[in-house]
Amino acid sequence: MNDMTWFTLFSTVAAAIAVAIGMMLPAFAMGRAIAQALDALARQPEAEKSIMRILFIGLAMIESLAIYILVIVLIILFRNPLLEYLI
């Protein structure tokens, strides 16, 4: 196998690991945020609007991390900037 094949193989494996870890951690963070919001709603039901607004803003920020990871992985897979150094 030549250098290009090894480089492509390692890039693909690294991208798969990055997607796995990069999507798993925000998912855990979202689950924890929702659980804490439900706990807060159970304690203070009158603060529902405030809690829900802050929850949705936080969930959007957490989801943006997952989207950034996906974009970077797609760049690595389809337009690898390190490829020009190998050729």
Rosetta constraint file for C-alpha pairs under 8 A:
AtomPair CA 1 CA 5 HARMONIC 6.19 0.50
AtomPair CA 1 CA 6 HARMONIC 6.99 0.50
AtomPair CA 2 CA 6 HARMONIC 6.60 0.50
AtomPair CA 3 CA 7 HARMONIC 6.07 0.50
AtomPair CA 3 CA 86 HARMONIC 7.82 0.50
AtomPair CA 4 CA 8 HARMONIC 6.11 0.50
AtomPair CA 4 CA 86 HARMONIC 7.36 0.50
AtomPair CA 4 CA 87 HARMONIC 7.97 0.50
AtomPair CA 5 CA 9 HARMONIC 6.07 0.50
AtomPair CA 6 CA 10 HARMONIC 6.09 0.50
AtomPair CA 7 CA 11 HARMONIC 6.03 0.50
AtomPair CA 8 CA 12 HARMONIC 6.12 0.50
AtomPair CA 9 CA 13 HARMONIC 6.26 0.50
AtomPair CA 10 CA 14 HARMONIC 5.99 0.50
AtomPair CA 11 CA 15 HARMONIC 6.04 0.50
AtomPair CA 11 CA 76 HARMONIC 7.04 0.50
AtomPair CA 11 CA 77 HARMONIC 6.83 0.50
AtomPair CA 12 CA 16 HARMONIC 6.19 0.50
AtomPair CA 12 CA 77 HARMONIC 6.52 0.50
AtomPair CA 13 CA 17 HARMONIC 6.25 0.50
AtomPair CA 14 CA 18 HARMONIC 6.05 0.50
AtomPair CA 15 CA 19 HARMONIC 6.14 0.50
AtomPair CA 15 CA 73 HARMONIC 5.44 0.50
AtomPair CA 15 CA 76 HARMONIC 7.04 0.50
AtomPair CA 15 CA 77 HARMONIC 6.99 0.50
AtomPair CA 16 CA 20 HARMONIC 6.17 0.50
AtomPair CA 17 CA 21 HARMONIC 6.14 0.50
AtomPair CA 18 CA 22 HARMONIC 5.47 0.50
AtomPair CA 18 CA 69 HARMONIC 7.56 0.50
AtomPair CA 18 CA 73 HARMONIC 7.14 0.50
AtomPair CA 19 CA 23 HARMONIC 5.75 0.50
AtomPair CA 19 CA 69 HARMONIC 6.98 0.50
AtomPair CA 19 CA 70 HARMONIC 6.62 0.50
AtomPair CA 19 CA 73 HARMONIC 7.06 0.50
AtomPair CA 20 CA 24 HARMONIC 6.04 0.50
AtomPair CA 21 CA 25 HARMONIC 6.22 0.50
AtomPair CA 22 CA 26 HARMONIC 7.00 0.50
AtomPair CA 22 CA 66 HARMONIC 6.19 0.50
AtomPair CA 22 CA 69 HARMONIC 6.11 0.50
AtomPair CA 22 CA 70 HARMONIC 7.96 0.50
AtomPair CA 23 CA 27 HARMONIC 6.28 0.50
AtomPair CA 23 CA 66 HARMONIC 5.62 0.50
AtomPair CA 23 CA 69 HARMONIC 7.85 0.50
AtomPair CA 24 CA 28 HARMONIC 6.38 0.50
AtomPair CA 25 CA 29 HARMONIC 6.26 0.50
AtomPair CA 26 CA 30 HARMONIC 6.04 0.50
AtomPair CA 26 CA 62 HARMONIC 5.92 0.50
AtomPair CA 26 CA 63 HARMONIC 6.79 0.50
AtomPair CA 26 CA 65 HARMONIC 7.17 0.50
AtomPair CA 26 CA 66 HARMONIC 6.35 0.50
AtomPair CA 27 CA 31 HARMONIC 6.24 0.50
AtomPair CA 28 CA 32 HARMONIC 6.18 0.50
AtomPair CA 29 CA 33 HARMONIC 6.09 0.50
AtomPair CA 29 CA 62 HARMONIC 7.27 0.50
AtomPair CA 30 CA 34 HARMONIC 6.13 0.50
AtomPair CA 30 CA 59 HARMONIC 6.25 0.50
AtomPair CA 30 CA 62 HARMONIC 6.89 0.50
AtomPair CA 31 CA 35 HARMONIC 6.13 0.50
AtomPair CA 32 CA 36 HARMONIC 6.12 0.50
AtomPair CA 33 CA 37 HARMONIC 6.12 0.50
AtomPair CA 33 CA 55 HARMONIC 7.17 0.50
AtomPair CA 33 CA 58 HARMONIC 7.90 0.50
AtomPair CA 33 CA 59 HARMONIC 7.60 0.50
AtomPair CA 34 CA 38 HARMONIC 6.15 0.50
AtomPair CA 34 CA 55 HARMONIC 7.33 0.50
AtomPair CA 35 CA 39 HARMONIC 6.20 0.50
AtomPair CA 36 CA 40 HARMONIC 6.13 0.50
AtomPair CA 37 CA 41 HARMONIC 6.07 0.50
AtomPair CA 37 CA 51 HARMONIC 6.68 0.50
AtomPair CA 37 CA 52 HARMONIC 7.52 0.50
AtomPair CA 37 CA 55 HARMONIC 6.77 0.50
AtomPair CA 38 CA 42 HARMONIC 6.14 0.50
AtomPair CA 39 CA 43 HARMONIC 6.42 0.50
AtomPair CA 40 CA 44 HARMONIC 6.01 0.50
AtomPair CA 40 CA 45 HARMONIC 7.82 0.50
AtomPair CA 40 CA 51 HARMONIC 7.61 0.50
AtomPair CA 41 CA 45 HARMONIC 4.90 0.50
AtomPair CA 41 CA 46 HARMONIC 7.99 0.50
AtomPair CA 41 CA 47 HARMONIC 7.16 0.50
AtomPair CA 41 CA 48 HARMONIC 6.18 0.50
AtomPair CA 41 CA 51 HARMONIC 7.33 0.50
AtomPair CA 44 CA 48 HARMONIC 7.43 0.50
AtomPair CA 47 CA 51 HARMONIC 6.15 0.50
AtomPair CA 48 CA 52 HARMONIC 5.94 0.50
AtomPair CA 49 CA 53 HARMONIC 6.07 0.50
AtomPair CA 50 CA 54 HARMONIC 6.29 0.50
AtomPair CA 51 CA 55 HARMONIC 5.98 0.50
AtomPair CA 52 CA 56 HARMONIC 6.13 0.50
AtomPair CA 53 CA 57 HARMONIC 6.36 0.50
AtomPair CA 54 CA 58 HARMONIC 6.12 0.50
AtomPair CA 55 CA 59 HARMONIC 6.06 0.50
AtomPair CA 56 CA 60 HARMONIC 6.12 0.50
AtomPair CA 57 CA 61 HARMONIC 6.36 0.50
AtomPair CA 58 CA 62 HARMONIC 6.22 0.50
AtomPair CA 59 CA 63 HARMONIC 6.04 0.50
AtomPair CA 60 CA 64 HARMONIC 6.14 0.50
AtomPair CA 61 CA 65 HARMONIC 6.73 0.50
AtomPair CA 62 CA 66 HARMONIC 6.98 0.50
AtomPair CA 63 CA 67 HARMONIC 6.38 0.50
AtomPair CA 64 CA 68 HARMONIC 6.13 0.50
AtomPair CA 65 CA 69 HARMONIC 6.33 0.50
AtomPair CA 66 CA 70 HARMONIC 6.27 0.50
AtomPair CA 67 CA 71 HARMONIC 6.21 0.50
AtomPair CA 68 CA 72 HARMONIC 6.25 0.50
AtomPair CA 69 CA 73 HARMONIC 6.16 0.50
AtomPair CA 70 CA 74 HARMONIC 6.17 0.50
AtomPair CA 71 CA 75 HARMONIC 6.26 0.50
AtomPair CA 72 CA 76 HARMONIC 6.27 0.50
AtomPair CA 73 CA 77 HARMONIC 6.17 0.50
AtomPair CA 74 CA 78 HARMONIC 5.96 0.50
AtomPair CA 74 CA 79 HARMONIC 7.76 0.50
AtomPair CA 75 CA 79 HARMONIC 5.12 0.50
AtomPair CA 75 CA 80 HARMONIC 6.10 0.50
AtomPair CA 76 CA 80 HARMONIC 4.52 0.50
AtomPair CA 76 CA 81 HARMONIC 7.29 0.50
AtomPair CA 82 CA 86 HARMONIC 7.02 0.50
AtomPair CA 83 CA 87 HARMONIC 6.57 0.50
